[in-house]
Amino acid sequence: MKIRVLGMGCPRCGKLYENARKALEDLEIEDLILEKVEDLSVIAEMGAMLTPALALDEEIVVSGRVPSPGEIRKLLEERL
């Protein structure tokens, strides 16, 4: 599974990335890929109207806010 944090590098985007990293550490699953996407054309192509946004396997699941590591962990568990 690919987890993408979409945003232009603002502090909230950085916080979302750190929360996602923490959620992945808590799950201890090695085949999950976390990446940060700051390219505006890619963000727009994915359909993110608000940032920061979190996408799981190319589907935006959270937009315009920073979910906690626990919330991200729950979203990941539902999809695994």
C-alpha positions as CSV (number, residue, x, y, z in Angstrom):
1,M,0.0,0.0,0.0
2,K,1.2,3.5,-0.8
3,I,0.5,6.3,1.7
4,R,0.8,9.8,0.3
5,V,0.8,13.0,2.2
6,L,-0.2,15.8,-0.1
7,G,0.8,19.4,0.6
8,M,3.1,22.2,-0.3
9,G,5.4,21.9,2.7
10,C,3.5,24.0,5.3
11,P,3.8,23.1,9.0
12,R,0.5,21.3,8.9
13,C,1.7,19.1,6.0
14,G,4.8,18.3,8.0
15,K,2.7,17.4,11.0
16,L,0.5,15.1,8.9
17,Y,3.7,13.4,7.5
18,E,5.0,12.8,11.1
19,N,1.6,11.5,12.3
20,A,1.5,9.1,9.3
21,R,5.1,8.0,10.0
22,K,4.2,7.3,13.7
23,A,1.1,5.3,12.6
24,L,3.3,3.2,10.4
25,E,5.8,2.6,13.2
26,D,3.0,1.5,15.5
27,L,1.6,-1.0,13.0
28,E,5.1,-2.5,12.3
29,I,4.2,-3.5,8.7
30,E,7.1,-3.3,6.4
31,D,5.5,-3.3,2.9
32,L,3.8,0.1,3.4
33,I,5.3,3.0,1.5
34,L,5.1,6.6,2.8
35,E,5.8,9.5,0.6
36,K,5.4,13.2,0.6
37,V,4.0,14.9,-2.5
38,E,4.6,18.6,-2.9
39,D,4.2,18.9,-6.6
40,L,1.0,21.0,-7.2
41,S,0.2,19.4,-10.5
42,V,0.2,15.9,-8.9
43,I,-1.8,17.2,-5.9
44,A,-4.4,18.7,-8.3
45,E,-4.4,15.5,-10.5
46,M,-5.2,13.4,-7.5
47,G,-8.2,15.7,-6.8
48,A,-7.1,17.2,-3.5
49,M,-9.1,20.5,-3.1
50,L,-7.7,21.2,0.4
51,T,-4.3,20.4,1.9
52,P,-2.9,18.8,3.8
53,A,-4.4,15.6,2.5
54,L,-3.8,11.9,3.1
55,A,-4.2,9.4,0.3
56,L,-4.2,5.6,0.6
57,D,-3.6,3.8,-2.7
58,E,-4.3,6.9,-4.7
59,E,-7.7,7.6,-2.9
60,I,-7.9,10.7,-0.7
61,V,-9.2,9.7,2.7
62,V,-8.6,12.9,4.7
63,S,-8.4,16.5,3.4
64,G,-8.0,19.9,4.9
65,R,-7.0,18.7,8.4
66,V,-4.3,16.8,10.3
67,P,-5.6,13.4,11.7
68,S,-3.9,11.9,14.7
69,P,-1.6,8.9,14.4
70,G,-4.4,6.8,16.0
71,E,-6.9,7.9,13.4
72,I,-4.4,7.2,10.6
73,R,-3.6,3.8,12.1
74,K,-7.3,3.0,12.1
75,L,-7.7,4.0,8.5
76,L,-4.8,1.8,7.5
77,E,-6.1,-1.2,9.5
78,E,-9.5,-0.9,7.8
79,R,-7.7,-1.3,4.4
80,L,-5.3,-4.0,5.2
